Amino acid sequence: LERHRRAVDDDVAGQGLAGVIEQIQRALPGAETSPPRWRRLPAGYPADHPRSALLRSDSLHASVREPMPAEIHGPEFVDWLMGRYELFAPLHRWFVQALSGA
């Protein structure tokens, strides 16, 4: 959790995460992330932190609710799924890079 908070607080990494979330939300209208769990920021962070919602979370889940596509009944569904995966993959990459120390 502390590594996550340090990455979110970091100007470069934190802005990168915010940008990835915005990119997903632009590509998939209705996409959302889990709401913050805590009302207050952790100790040591300013009240006006630009990524306060992310700092008030102890996890992050991104999702989108969509109607089932017609492709679900055929082999095209794999391509449809891969298209969605590709939109969310940058979020996974951010976590791997930011939290592994790479």
Buried (B, 14 or more C-beta within 10 A) or exposed (E): EEEBBEBBBBEEBBEBBBEBBEBBBEBBEEBBBEEBEEEEBBEEBEEEBBBBBBBBBEEBEBEBEEEEBEBEEEEEBEEBEEEBEEBBEBBEEBBEEBEEEE
